[in-house]
Amino acid sequence: MKDMNKFVMNHSIPVFILMLIFICIVIWTLLIGDRQIALKNIEANINGGLNRTVILYDYAGKPIRTWKGKINLARSDNEISMIVNEEHRIIIHGGIVVVEEHK
């Protein structure tokens, strides 16, 4: 019985550490997408926006307006706010907005 207790005690710490590492890797993998989005937002704020094309569609799918250039976006539950080419601000309520980022 003492041999069994020694075996369990000697191997429980490395197993615990491996489980902890595995859990950290899973969490890191799940959060990496959010981190990339956060880094893009920081880059956009520093540079006055990212090279983007923004297309506003009506609910029938017909394009209403297109904006191209350095665009900084802010989203909330019911609106999208854009600053286009550091010149003018546009706030969109309703419609379908498609944003394409360019490199």
N, CA, C and O atoms as a GROMACS GRO file, in nm:
protein
  412
    1MET      N    1   0.082  -0.120   0.000
    1MET     CA    2   0.000   0.000   0.000
    1MET      C    3   0.086   0.126   0.000
    1MET      O    4   0.056   0.224  -0.068
    2LYS      N    5   0.196   0.122   0.077
    2LYS     CA    6   0.285   0.237   0.081
    2LYS      C    7   0.348   0.261  -0.055
    2LYS      O    8   0.368   0.376  -0.095
    3ASP      N    9   0.380   0.152  -0.126
    3ASP     CA   10   0.438   0.166  -0.259
    3ASP      C   11   0.338   0.232  -0.354
    3ASP      O   12   0.376   0.314  -0.438
    4MET      N   13   0.213   0.197  -0.341
    4MET     CA   14   0.110   0.256  -0.426
    4MET      C   15   0.094   0.404  -0.396
    4MET      O   16   0.081   0.484  -0.488
    5ASN      N   17   0.095   0.443  -0.270
    5ASN     CA   18   0.084   0.584  -0.232
    5ASN      C   19   0.203   0.664  -0.287
    5ASN      O   20   0.185   0.776  -0.334
    6LYS      N   21   0.323   0.608  -0.279
    6LYS     CA   22   0.440   0.675  -0.333
    6LYS      C   23   0.426   0.695  -0.484
    6LYS      O   24   0.458   0.801  -0.537
    7PHE      N   25   0.378   0.591  -0.552
    7PHE     CA   26   0.360   0.600  -0.697
    7PHE      C   27   0.261   0.710  -0.733
    7PHE      O   28   0.286   0.790  -0.824
    8VAL      N   29   0.149   0.713  -0.661
    8VAL     CA   30   0.047   0.814  -0.688
    8VAL      C   31   0.102   0.954  -0.660
    8VAL      O   32   0.083   1.045  -0.740
    9MET      N   33   0.169   0.971  -0.548
    9MET     CA   34   0.223   1.101  -0.510
    9MET      C   35   0.332   1.146  -0.607
    9MET      O   36   0.340   1.264  -0.640
   10ASN      N   37   0.414   1.054  -0.652
   10ASN     CA   38   0.523   1.088  -0.743
   10ASN      C   39   0.473   1.125  -0.882
   10ASN      O   40   0.539   1.202  -0.952
   11HIS      N   41   0.359   1.073  -0.924
   11HIS     CA   42   0.310   1.097  -1.059
   11HIS      C   43   0.193   1.195  -1.066
   11HIS      O   44   0.157   1.238  -1.175
   12SER      N   45   0.135   1.231  -0.955
   12SER     CA   46   0.019   1.321  -0.958
   12SER      C   47   0.058   1.464  -0.994
   12SER      O   48  -0.017   1.533  -1.063
   13ILE      N   49   0.174   1.510  -0.948
   13ILE     CA   50   0.216   1.647  -0.978
   13ILE      C   51   0.247   1.664  -1.127
   13ILE      O   52   0.198   1.759  -1.187
   14PRO      N   53   0.326   1.575  -1.190
   14PRO     CA   54   0.348   1.592  -1.334
   14PRO      C   55   0.219   1.581  -1.416
   14PRO      O   56   0.203   1.652  -1.515
   15VAL      N   57   0.128   1.494  -1.377
   15VAL     CA   58   0.001   1.481  -1.448
   15VAL      C   59  -0.080   1.610  -1.433
   15VAL      O   60  -0.140   1.658  -1.530
   16PHE      N   61  -0.081   1.666  -1.313
   16PHE     CA   62  -0.151   1.792  -1.289
   16PHE      C   63  -0.092   1.904  -1.375
   16PHE      O   64  -0.166   1.983  -1.433
   17ILE      N   65   0.039   1.910  -1.383
   17ILE     CA   66   0.105   2.013  -1.464
   17ILE      C   67   0.072   1.995  -1.612
   17ILE      O   68   0.046   2.093  -1.681
   18LEU      N   69   0.073   1.873  -1.660
   18LEU     CA   70   0.037   1.848  -1.800
   18LEU      C   71  -0.107   1.887  -1.828
   18LEU      O   72  -0.136   1.944  -1.933
   19MET      N   73  -0.198   1.856  -1.737
   19MET     CA   74  -0.338   1.895  -1.754
   19MET      C   75  -0.352   2.047  -1.756
   19MET      O   76  -0.428   2.102  -1.836
   20LEU      N   77  -0.278   2.114  -1.668
   20LEU     CA   78  -0.282   2.260  -1.663
   20LEU      C   79  -0.230   2.320  -1.794
   20LEU      O   80  -0.289   2.415  -1.846
   21ILE      N   81  -0.122   2.266  -1.846
   21ILE     CA   82  -0.067   2.314  -1.973
   21ILE      C   83  -0.169   2.292  -2.085
   21ILE      O   84  -0.190   2.381  -2.168
   22PHE      N   85  -0.231   2.176  -2.088
   22PHE     CA   86  -0.331   2.146  -2.190
   22PHE      C   87  -0.448   2.244  -2.184
   22PHE      O   88  -0.492   2.294  -2.287
   23ILE      N   89  -0.497   2.272  -2.065
   23ILE     CA   90  -0.608   2.366  -2.048
   23ILE      C   91  -0.567   2.506  -2.095
   23ILE      O   92  -0.646   2.575  -2.159
   24CYS      N   93  -0.446   2.548  -2.062
   24CYS     CA   94  -0.397   2.679  -2.106
   24CYS      C   95  -0.388   2.687  -2.258
   24CYS      O   96  -0.423   2.790  -2.316
   25ILE      N   97  -0.344   2.580  -2.323
   25ILE     CA   98  -0.335   2.579  -2.468
   25ILE      C   99  -0.473   2.589  -2.531
   25ILE      O  100  -0.492   2.661  -2.629
   26VAL      N  101  -0.570   2.518  -2.475
   26VAL     CA  102  -0.707   2.524  -2.527
   26VAL      C  103  -0.763   2.666  -2.513
   26VAL      O  104  -0.822   2.718  -2.607
   27ILE      N  105  -0.745   2.727  -2.398
   27ILE     CA  106  -0.794   2.863  -2.376
   27ILE      C  107  -0.724   2.960  -2.470
   27ILE      O  108  -0.789   3.047  -2.529
   28TRP      N  109  -0.592   2.947  -2.485
   28TRP     CA  110  -0.515   3.033  -2.575
   28TRP      C  111  -0.568   3.022  -2.717
   28TRP      O  112  -0.585   3.123  -2.786
   29THR      N  113  -0.595   2.900  -2.762
   29THR     CA  114  -0.646   2.877  -2.897
   29THR      C  115  -0.782   2.942  -2.916
   29THR      O  116  -0.809   2.999  -3.021
   30LEU      N  117  -0.868   2.933  -2.817
   30LEU     CA  118  -1.001   2.992  -2.827
   30LEU      C  119  -0.997   3.144  -2.830
   30LEU      O  120  -1.081   3.208  -2.893
   31LEU      N  121  -0.900   3.202  -2.761
   31LEU     CA  122  -0.893   3.348  -2.750
   31LEU      C  123  -0.809   3.414  -2.858
   31LEU      O  124  -0.811   3.536  -2.869
   32ILE      N  125  -0.736   3.336  -2.938
   32ILE     CA  126  -0.645   3.398  -3.035
   32ILE      C  127  -0.720   3.480  -3.140
   32ILE      O  128  -0.668   3.583  -3.184
   33GLY      N  129  -0.840   3.439  -3.179
   33GLY     CA  130  -0.918   3.517  -3.275
   33GLY      C  131  -0.954   3.654  -3.219
   33GLY      O  132  -0.944   3.754  -3.290
   34ASP      N  133  -0.995   3.659  -3.094
   34ASP     CA  134  -1.027   3.787  -3.030
   34ASP      C  135  -0.903   3.875  -3.020
   34ASP      O  136  -0.912   3.997  -3.035
   35ARG      N  137  -0.789   3.814  -2.994
   35ARG     CA  138  -0.664   3.890  -2.983
   35ARG      C  139  -0.628   3.952  -3.118
   35ARG      O  140  -0.583   4.066  -3.123
   36GLN      N  141  -0.646   3.877  -3.226
   36GLN     CA  142  -0.615   3.931  -3.358
   36GLN      C  143  -0.706   4.048  -3.392
   36GLN      O  144  -0.662   4.147  -3.451
   37ILE      N  145  -0.832   4.038  -3.355
   37ILE     CA  146  -0.925   4.148  -3.379
   37ILE      C  147  -0.885   4.270  -3.297
   37ILE      O  148  -0.889   4.383  -3.346
   38ALA      N  149  -0.845   4.249  -3.172
   38ALA     CA  150  -0.802   4.360  -3.087
   38ALA      C  151  -0.678   4.428  -3.144
   38ALA      O  152  -0.669   4.550  -3.143
   39LEU      N  153  -0.583   4.349  -3.195
   39LEU     CA  154  -0.463   4.407  -3.255
   39LEU      C  155  -0.497   4.487  -3.381
   39LEU      O  156  -0.440   4.593  -3.404
   40LYS      N  157  -0.590   4.437  -3.461
   40LYS     CA  158  -0.634   4.511  -3.579
   40LYS      C  159  -0.697   4.644  -3.539
   40LYS      O  160  -0.671   4.746  -3.602
   41ASN      N  161  -0.779   4.643  -3.433
   41ASN     CA  162  -0.842   4.766  -3.387
   41ASN      C  163  -0.738   4.867  -3.340
   41ASN      O  164  -0.751   4.987  -3.367
   42ILE      N  165  -0.636   4.820  -3.269
   42ILE     CA  166  -0.529   4.910  -3.224
   42ILE      C  167  -0.456   4.969  -3.343
   42ILE      O  168  -0.429   5.089  -3.348
   43GLU      N  169  -0.423   4.883  -3.441
   43GLU     CA  170  -0.355   4.929  -3.562
   43GLU      C  171  -0.440   5.033  -3.635
   43GLU      O  172  -0.387   5.134  -3.681
   44ALA      N  173  -0.569   5.010  -3.645
   44ALA     CA  174  -0.659   5.104  -3.712
   44ALA      C  175  -0.663   5.237  -3.638
   44ALA      O  176  -0.663   5.343  -3.701
   45ASN      N  177  -0.667   5.234  -3.506
   45ASN     CA  178  -0.671   5.357  -3.428
   45ASN      C  179  -0.543   5.438  -3.443
   45ASN      O  180  -0.547   5.561  -3.449
   46ILE      N  181  -0.430   5.370  -3.449
   46ILE     CA  182  -0.302   5.440  -3.461
   46ILE      C  183  -0.286   5.500  -3.600
   46ILE      O  184  -0.241   5.614  -3.613
   47ASN      N  185  -0.322   5.425  -3.702
   47ASN     CA  186  -0.298   5.467  -3.841
   47ASN      C  187  -0.414   5.543  -3.904
   47ASN      O  188  -0.409   5.575  -4.023
   48GLY      N  189  -0.517   5.572  -3.829
   48GLY     CA  190  -0.631   5.645  -3.885
   48GLY      C  191  -0.723   5.557  -3.967
   48GLY      O  192  -0.801   5.608  -4.048
   49GLY      N  193  -0.715   5.428  -3.947
   49GLY     CA  194  -0.802   5.335  -4.018
   49GLY      C  195  -0.722   5.232  -4.095
   49GLY      O  196  -0.600   5.242  -4.106
   50LEU      N  197  -0.793   5.134  -4.148
   50LEU     CA  198  -0.732   5.031  -4.231
   50LEU      C  199  -0.785   5.047  -4.373
   50LEU      O  200  -0.894   5.101  -4.393
   51ASN      N  201  -0.710   5.000  -4.470
   51ASN     CA  202  -0.755   5.001  -4.609
   51ASN      C  203  -0.874   4.908  -4.622
   51ASN      O  204  -0.859   4.786  -4.609
   52ARG      N  205  -0.991   4.964  -4.647
   52ARG     CA  206  -1.114   4.884  -4.649
   52ARG      C  207  -1.206   4.930  -4.761
   52ARG      O  208  -1.196   5.042  -4.812
   53THR      N  209  -1.296   4.840  -4.795
   53THR     CA  210  -1.411   4.874  -4.878
   53THR      C  211  -1.534   4.840  -4.795
   53THR      O  212  -1.547   4.727  -4.746
   54VAL      N  213  -1.623   4.936  -4.778
   54VAL     CA  214  -1.747   4.915  -4.702
   54VAL      C  215  -1.864   4.935  -4.798
   54VAL      O  216  -1.874   5.038  -4.865
   55ILE      N  217  -1.950   4.834  -4.803
   55ILE     CA  218  -2.068   4.842  -4.890
   55ILE      C  219  -2.193   4.832  -4.803
   55ILE      O  220  -2.206   4.742  -4.721
   56LEU      N  221  -2.284   4.928  -4.822
   56LEU     CA  222  -2.412   4.929  -4.752
   56LEU      C  223  -2.519   4.879  -4.847
   56LEU      O  224  -2.537   4.933  -4.956
   57TYR      N  225  -2.591   4.775  -4.805
   57TYR     CA  226  -2.699   4.717  -4.884
   57TYR      C  227  -2.831   4.742  -4.813
   57TYR      O  228  -2.836   4.751  -4.691
   58ASP      N  229  -2.941   4.753  -4.892
   58ASP     CA  230  -3.072   4.755  -4.830
   58ASP      C  231  -3.111   4.610  -4.797
   58ASP      O  232  -3.037   4.518  -4.829
   59TYR      N  233  -3.225   4.592  -4.732
   59TYR     CA  234  -3.263   4.458  -4.687
   59TYR      C  235  -3.303   4.366  -4.802
   59TYR      O  236  -3.318   4.245  -4.782
   60ALA      N  237  -3.321   4.422  -4.922
   60ALA     CA  238  -3.349   4.340  -5.040
   60ALA      C  239  -3.221   4.295  -5.109
   60ALA      O  240  -3.226   4.217  -5.204
   61GLY      N  241  -3.106   4.344  -5.062
   61GLY     CA  242  -2.978   4.306  -5.120
   61GLY      C  243  -2.926   4.401  -5.226
   61GLY      O  244  -2.826   4.372  -5.291
   62LYS      N  245  -2.991   4.514  -5.244
   62LYS     CA  246  -2.948   4.613  -5.343
   62LYS      C  247  -2.844   4.706  -5.280
   62LYS      O  248  -2.868   4.761  -5.172
   63PRO      N  249  -2.727   4.724  -5.346
   63PRO     CA  250  -2.626   4.815  -5.291
   63PRO      C  251  -2.677   4.959  -5.289
   63PRO      O  252  -2.734   5.008  -5.387
   64ILE      N  253  -2.656   5.025  -5.176
   64ILE     CA  254  -2.698   5.164  -5.162
   64ILE      C  255  -2.579   5.258  -5.181
   64ILE      O  256  -2.587   5.358  -5.252
   65ARG      N  257  -2.467   5.223  -5.115
   65ARG     CA  258  -2.350   5.312  -5.117
   65ARG      C  259  -2.224   5.231  -5.090
   65ARG      O  260  -2.229   5.129  -5.021
   66THR      N  261  -2.112   5.276  -5.146
   66THR     CA  262  -1.982   5.211  -5.125
   66THR      C  263  -1.881   5.316  -5.083
   66THR      O  264  -1.877   5.426  -5.139
   67TRP      N  265  -1.798   5.282  -4.984
   67TRP     CA  266  -1.688   5.368  -4.940
   67TRP      C  267  -1.559   5.288  -4.952
   67TRP      O  268  -1.555   5.170  -4.918
   68LYS      N  269  -1.452   5.355  -4.999
   68LYS     CA  270  -1.321   5.292  -5.010
   68LYS      C  271  -1.217   5.385  -4.953
   68LYS      O  272  -1.230   5.507  -4.963
   69GLY      N  273  -1.114   5.328  -4.894
   69GLY     CA  274  -1.004   5.408  -4.842
   69GLY      C  275  -0.966   5.365  -4.702
   69GLY      O  276  -0.995   5.253  -4.660
   70LYS      N  277  -0.901   5.457  -4.631
   70LYS     CA  278  -0.864   5.431  -4.491
   70LYS      C  279  -0.989   5.455  -4.407
   70LYS      O  280  -1.034   5.568  -4.392
   71ILE      N  281  -1.042   5.347  -4.353
   71ILE     CA  282  -1.168   5.356  -4.280
   71ILE      C  283  -1.148   5.300  -4.140
   71ILE      O  284  -1.099   5.189  -4.123
   72ASN      N  285  -1.188   5.378  -4.042
   72ASN     CA  286  -1.185   5.335  -3.903
   72ASN      C  287  -1.330   5.306  -3.861
   72ASN      O  288  -1.416   5.393  -3.874
   73LEU      N  289  -1.357   5.185  -3.810
   73LEU     CA  290  -1.493   5.144  -3.776
   73LEU      C  291  -1.510   5.132  -3.625
   73LEU      O  292  -1.418   5.096  -3.552
   74ALA      N  293  -1.631   5.163  -3.582
   74ALA     CA  294  -1.674   5.135  -3.444
   74ALA      C  295  -1.814   5.078  -3.454
   74ALA      O  296  -1.900   5.133  -3.523
   75ARG      N  297  -1.836   4.967  -3.386
   75ARG     CA  298  -1.967   4.901  -3.394
   75ARG      C  299  -2.034   4.903  -3.258
   75ARG      O  300  -1.969   4.892  -3.154
   76SER      N  301  -2.166   4.918  -3.260
   76SER     CA  302  -2.245   4.900  -3.139
   76SER      C  303  -2.364   4.811  -3.176
   76SER      O  304  -2.370   4.760  -3.288
   77ASP      N  305  -2.456   4.792  -3.086
   77ASP     CA  306  -2.568   4.702  -3.111
   77ASP      C  307  -2.655   4.744  -3.229
   77ASP      O  308  -2.705   4.659  -3.303
   78ASN      N  309  -2.674   4.874  -3.246
   78ASN     CA  310  -2.769   4.918  -3.349
   78ASN      C  311  -2.713   5.016  -3.450
   78ASN      O  312  -2.789   5.075  -3.527
   79GLU      N  313  -2.580   5.037  -3.452
   79GLU     CA  314  -2.523   5.129  -3.549
   79GLU      C  315  -2.376   5.096  -3.576
   79GLU      O  316  -2.309   5.029  -3.498
   80ILE      N  317  -2.330   5.145  -3.690
   80ILE     CA  318  -2.189   5.138  -3.725
   80ILE      C  319  -2.145   5.280  -3.752
   80ILE      O  320  -2.208   5.353  -3.828
   81SER      N  321  -2.036   5.318  -3.688
   81SER     CA  322  -1.981   5.451  -3.706
   81SER      C  323  -1.848   5.437  -3.781
   81SER      O  324  -1.764   5.354  -3.745
   82MET      N  325  -1.829   5.517  -3.885
   82MET     CA  326  -1.707   5.511  -3.965
   82MET      C  327  -1.646   5.649  -3.978
   82MET      O  328  -1.717   5.749  -3.986
   83ILE      N  329  -1.514   5.652  -3.980
   83ILE     CA  330  -1.442   5.773  -4.020
   83ILE      C  331  -1.367   5.734  -4.147
   83ILE      O  332  -1.282   5.646  -4.145
   84VAL      N  333  -1.400   5.802  -4.257
   84VAL     CA  334  -1.346   5.767  -4.388
   84VAL      C  335  -1.235   5.867  -4.425
   84VAL      O  336  -1.256   5.988  -4.428
   85ASN      N  337  -1.117   5.812  -4.454
   85ASN     CA  338  -1.001   5.891  -4.496
   85ASN      C  339  -0.973   6.009  -4.402
   85ASN      O  340  -0.927   6.114  -4.446
   86GLU      N  341  -1.000   5.990  -4.275
   86GLU     CA  342  -0.978   6.090  -4.171
   86GLU      C  343  -1.044   6.224  -4.203
   86GLU      O  344  -1.002   6.328  -4.154
   87GLU      N  345  -1.150   6.220  -4.286
   87GLU     CA  346  -1.216   6.344  -4.327
   87GLU      C  347  -1.355   6.359  -4.270
   87GLU      O  348  -1.388   6.462  -4.211
   88HIS      N  349  -1.438   6.258  -4.287
   88HIS     CA  350  -1.576   6.275  -4.240
   88HIS      C  351  -1.625   6.148  -4.172
   88HIS      O  352  -1.579   6.037  -4.199
   89ARG      N  353  -1.721   6.169  -4.083
   89ARG     CA  354  -1.776   6.060  -4.003
   89ARG      C  355  -1.913   6.022  -4.059
   89ARG      O  356  -1.995   6.108  -4.093
   90ILE      N  357  -1.936   5.893  -4.066
   90ILE     CA  358  -2.063   5.840  -4.116
   90ILE      C  359  -2.118   5.744  -4.013
   90ILE      O  360  -2.046   5.659  -3.962
   91ILE      N  361  -2.246   5.758  -3.981
   91ILE     CA  362  -2.312   5.667  -3.888
   91ILE      C  363  -2.424   5.598  -3.964
   91ILE      O  364  -2.509   5.662  -4.025
   92ILE      N  365  -2.422   5.464  -3.961
   92ILE     CA  366  -2.520   5.385  -4.035
   92ILE      C  367  -2.614   5.318  -3.935
   92ILE      O  368  -2.570   5.247  -3.844
   93HIS      N  369  -2.745   5.342  -3.954
   93HIS     CA  370  -2.849   5.274  -3.876
   93HIS      C  371  -2.929   5.189  -3.974
   93HIS      O  372  -2.991   5.243  -4.066
   94GLY      N  373  -2.928   5.059  -3.956
   94GLY     CA  374  -3.006   4.971  -4.044
   94GLY      C  375  -2.930   4.936  -4.171
   94GLY      O  376  -2.824   4.991  -4.200
   95GLY      N  377  -2.988   4.844  -4.244
   95GLY     CA  378  -2.924   4.797  -4.366
   95GLY      C  379  -2.826   4.684  -4.334
   95GLY      O  380  -2.808   4.645  -4.219
   96ILE      N  381  -2.765   4.634  -4.439
   96ILE     CA  382  -2.666   4.528  -4.427
   96ILE      C  383  -2.532   4.588  -4.467
   96ILE      O  384  -2.520   4.645  -4.576
   97VAL      N  385  -2.433   4.576  -4.382
   97VAL     CA  386  -2.302   4.634  -4.407
   97VAL      C  387  -2.200   4.522  -4.425
   97VAL      O  388  -2.187   4.433  -4.341
   98VAL      N  389  -2.128   4.528  -4.537
   98VAL     CA  390  -2.022   4.432  -4.564
   98VAL      C  391  -1.890   4.510  -4.566
   98VAL      O  392  -1.877   4.610  -4.636
   99VAL      N  393  -1.793   4.462  -4.488
   99VAL     CA  394  -1.663   4.527  -4.478
   99VAL      C  395  -1.557   4.431  -4.530
   99VAL      O  396  -1.546   4.317  -4.484
  100GLU      N  397  -1.478   4.478  -4.626
  100GLU     CA  398  -1.368   4.400  -4.680
  100GLU      C  399  -1.238   4.473  -4.650
  100GLU      O  400  -1.222   4.590  -4.686
  101GLU      N  401  -1.146   4.404  -4.583
  101GLU     CA  402  -1.017   4.464  -4.551
  101GLU      C  403  -0.917   4.428  -4.660
  101GLU      O  404  -0.913   4.315  -4.708
  102HIS      N  405  -0.836   4.528  -4.700
  102HIS     CA  406  -0.732   4.508  -4.800
  102HIS      C  407  -0.596   4.513  -4.734
  102HIS      O  408  -0.579   4.577  -4.630
  103LYS      N  409  -0.501   4.446  -4.791
  103LYS     CA  410  -0.365   4.448  -4.736
  103LYS      C  411  -0.288   4.564  -4.790
  103LYS      O  412  -0.172   4.583  -4.755
   0.00000   0.00000   0.00000
